[in-house]
Amino acid sequence: VMKEQPSPRVYGTHLHYDFIPKSIIQSKTKVLMLVLFRNPKDTAVSYFHFNNNNPLLPSFASWDEFFQRFMTGQVCWGSYFDHALVWEKYIDDENVLIITYEQLKENLVDGIKQIAEFFNVNLSKEHIASTVKSTSFQSMMENSQNTHGSLGNAFFRKGTFNKTDIRKLACLGIVGDWKNLFTEDQSKEMDVKFEECLAGTKLGALLKYDVYCKT
């Protein structure tokens, strides 16, 4: 199916690196991979809300239950930290660009320029402005039904599409939302886990954990 699509082809996935088809990784044609990470605390909170408001995924009775599952990797798509450690191995590959959600929130224009340069795409000021507008969190919420197609109907309870459902599913889209759910003990547990897994790594530095995940 992929070969039948016109080039250049763009695909999105949540797959762990090890589960990406080898035919893609070993392709003679260089495959460019843009990888987006979010700090683990906000990822956990966003994922909790996403699970509980998405009828296609298992729901959880409480945040505490979900947190323990998240920390042990017993969630769909597996452990955040295993995922991060695998991509850390490839962070310097010329065909891999790892960027963070927080970077884009800090300066979306610079992030768009960095991504465009990676894909060797020249953007005019007008294209950049248009991209900034269309990729804002508000714009993506308002256009989710169009961008998700038929899958959007499942996300929003088989067609009962309204802005309240979008907000529940998408959560807040802000940096630091973890402070609304994490207990002090949970925050410390995550701090220890991050230190064990990602402290001293290039990806760990890119995530700016001390800036975004410490109270």
N, C-alpha and C positions, 0 to 999 in steps of 0.2 A: 504494500500500500504506500509506504513512504517513497519508494522509487517512482511511483506514478505521479507524485506531487511535483509541481513545477519548482524549480530552484530560483532563489534560495528558499529553503524550507525552515520553518520555525515550529518547534514543539516544546510544550511545557510538561514537566513531570515532578512528582514528589519522590521519585525512586532514590533509594540508597545507591551510591556509585557502583557498588558491586553487583547491583541488579540491572544496571543499564545494559542493554544487549551488546555483546562483544563486537557485533558487526558494526556498531556505531563507534565504539571506542577505538577499534582497530581499522577503521575506514581509511582507505588511501587518500580520500578527500578529507582535509582537515576539518573536523567538526568543532565549532566554537561553542563553549559551554559557559553560560552566564549563571552563576550560583548566588542565590539570595539567602542570607541568614538574618535572623532576628535574635536579639538577646534572649537567653533561655527562660528568664522569668516571664517576660511578656509573651514569649512563645507559648509557655505553659498555660497562662491565663486565656489567651486568645483561643488556643486549642480546646480548652475546657468548654468555653462558650460555643465554639464551633460544633463540637460533638453533641452538646445538649440541645442545639437548635437545628441540627441537621438530621432528618429522618432516616438518612442512609447510613448513619454511623451509630455505634453504641452510645447510650447516654449514661450519666453517672449520677448517683443519688446525692453526692456532695462534692465540694471542692477538695476536701481532705482525701476522699477516695481516689479522685482523679490524680491528685498530686503524687500519691504513692505509686500509682500506675505509671505516671510520667517519669518519675525518678528511676524506676526499674525497667523502663523501656517497654512496658506492657500496654502499649497503645498502637493504634494503626500507624504503619510506616516505621515502627520501632523507636529505638533510643535516639534522642536528640544528640547526645554526646558521642555515640557510635558514629552517627551520620557526620558530625563535625570532624571527628578524628580521621575519618577516611578522606574527606575533602582537604584536610590539612596536608596530606601527602602530595596533593596536586596543586597546591596554592601557587607555586611558582611556574607551573606549566604555561607556555605561551598561548595555548588555546583555552585557558581557563581564566575567568575573571570572577572573583568572589567580592561581592559588595553587600553592605548591610542595610537593613531597613532604616536603621538610625541615621546612616549616612544620607539616605535619600530624604529623610525628614528634616535633617539639618540644612541641606542644600540640594534641592531637587534638580536645579539647573545644572550644577556641576556633575551630579550623578548621571543625568541624561547625556551630557557631553562625554563623560568617561565611557559610558556604554556604547555610544555612537562610534567613538574612536576605536573601541575594541572590535566592533563589527565592521570597521572601515566604511562607515556611512557618514557622508557629509550632510550636516543639517544647517539650514538657514535659520536666522533669528526667528522667522515666522514659524518654522517647523518646531523649533525648541519651545516657543510660547504655546503652540497648539498641543504639544506633548505634555507640557506642564499642566495645562488645563485638563486634558483628558485623563491624566493619570493621578489627579488629586483624589483623595479618599472620598470626598463628596461626590465627585463625578462618577467614580467607579460604583458607588452605592446606587446612584440614580440610574445607571445604565446596566446593572447586573443582569437583568432579564435578557437584554440583547446580547451581552457578551458571553453569557453562559448557555444560551440557546435552550434546548429541551432539558438539559441538566438543571438549568435554573428553576424549572418547574418543580423538580424533585426537591431542590434546596428549599424552595419557598412553598412547600406543602402542596405539591401537585397543582400549581396554578393559582393558589390563593395568594397572589403576589401583592404585597403592599410594603410601604416604607418601614413599618414596624418590624416586619420579618427580616428585612434587609439589615436593619440596625442590630437586631439580635444575632444574626448570623455573622456579620462582619465585625461585631464588637465595636470598640471605640476607635481603633486605629491610631491611638496615641502612644507615646513612649512613656513608660512608668506606670501603666495601668496595673501592673503586678502588685503595687502597694495597696490596692483595694481588696485583695484576697489573701495574700501571703501572711501567715503568722510569723512572728519573730523566729520561732524554731525552724519553720520551713525555709525562711530566707537564709538562715545560717546553714541549713542542710544543703541548699543549692550552692551556697558560697564554697562549701567544702568540696562538693562534687566538681564544680568548675575548676577549683585549684588543682584537684587531682588529675583532671582530664586535659585542661586547656591552658593552664598557667604556663607562661614561657613559650607558647606557640605563636606563630604569625597570625593564625586565625583568632586566637585568644586576644591578641593585641588589637586586631581589627574590630572586635566586638566591643571594645572599651567597657569591659565589665564593671570596673570600679566607678565609671561615670554613670552608667545606666542602671546598675543592679545593686548599688549600695545605698543605704538610706542616709 
